[in-house]
Amino acid sequence: MSVSNGTGPSAAGMDADTVERIELRIAYLERANNDLSEVVYRQQQQIDALRADLAMVSGKLAGALSEQTLYTPEQERPPHY
């Protein structure tokens, strides 16, 4: 096994065009990564808002269901009265 000191065939094959293509790919990938990160952040904000809305509606539903009035047989009348 040999140790590369940066002057071997791999370093010599890196001309200016190759370096520029690699830099462009890196720039593209960094931009794509930033864009995806922003999308994930916005989606998390929407999820948090939906969870808050769901909690509110669930609370209202639970409150409405617990407010059922129990009537005694004397208080209940048939619908035709």
N, C-alpha and C positions, 0 to 999 in steps of 0.2 A: 504494500500500500504506500503510495507516495503522497506527500503533503503539497497542496497547491499554494503557491505564493502569489497568485494573481497574474502570473505571466505565462501560464500554460495555455493550451489550445482553447479552453473555455473562455478565458479573458480576451484572447486575440480575436475570437469569433464575434465579439460584441462591438460592432461598428456603430456609428452614430445613428443610423436608421433603426437598428435593432433597439437601441436604448430609447429612442424616441417612441417607437411602437409600444414598448413596455410601459413607458411613462404615460402614454395616452390610455392604455388599458387600465392602469392603476387609477388614473383620474376618473375614467368612466365608472369603474367599480366603486370608487369613493362616493361619487355622485349618486349612483344607484343605491348604495348603502344608506346615505343620508335621506334620500327620498323615501325609502322603505321605512326608515326609522320614524320619519314624520307621519307616515300613514299609520303605523302601529300606535303612535302616541295619540293621534286623533281618534282612532278606533277605541282605545282605552278610555278616552274621555267620554265617548258615546256610550260605552258599556257602563261606566260609572253613573252617567245620567239616567240610563234605562233602569239600572238597579235601584236608584233612588225613587224613580217613578213607580216601579213595581212595589217597593216597600210601602209607599204612600197608598197605592190602590189596595194592596193587601190589608193594610191597617183599616182603611175605610170599609172594606168588605167584612172584615172581622167585626168591626164596630156595628155595622148594619145587621149582621147575623145575630149578634148578642143582644140587640134591642128588641127582639121579638117579645111581644106581650103575651103572657099566658092568661087566658080568660077562664073564668069558672063556668060551669055549665049554665048557671043562671044568667050570666052576662052574654052568652052566645045566643044569637037568635038565628033562626033560619033565614035565608036570603030573601024570602018573600014577605017578611014583616017590615 
